[in-house]
Amino acid sequence: MDIINILLVLLSVGFGLIGWLAPKYTMDTLDLKPGPTSMGSSEIRAASGALFVGLGVGAFLLGDPVAYAMIGFAWGGAAIGRATSLVLDGQTRSKWIFFAVEIVVAVAALWTNLGVDTGV
């Protein structure tokens, strides 16, 4: 369980660092275009970046299963948003890949930290 939680933290912090410190790369990867103001980069740094850094670091510092489960709830929320986009905005290969990653991280975090105790 500890190894899975550390991997979840590293994944969240790693992707968060990319969004936070490399917003142009993130925007290019997500097929987003910068607008006439810097608000797009600001949003990427915040919502796709530092938010996930804080989430991962916070879970690690607290070290509680519920804190690690919050990683799953956050990624699960992202998966719900992505699924909504797949239905309402159209399907692309990139959206399906991002959705798959988001749902796998969500399920892993939730199952590991809130799943049924098998007694093993």
Sequence and secondary structure as in RCSB ss.txt:
>XXXX:A:sequence
MDIINILLVLLSVGFGLIGWLAPKYTMDTLDLKPGPTSMGSSEIRAASGALFVGLGVGAFLLGDPVAYAMIGFAW
GGAAIGRATSLVLDGQTRSKWIFFAVEIVVAVAALWTNLGVDTGV
>XXXX:A:secstr
 HHHHHHHHHHHHHHHHHHHH HHHHHHHTT    SSSHHHHHHHIIIIIHHHHHHHHHHHH  HHHHHHHHHHH
HHHHHHHHHHHHHT   HHHHHHHHHHHHHHHHHHHHHHS     
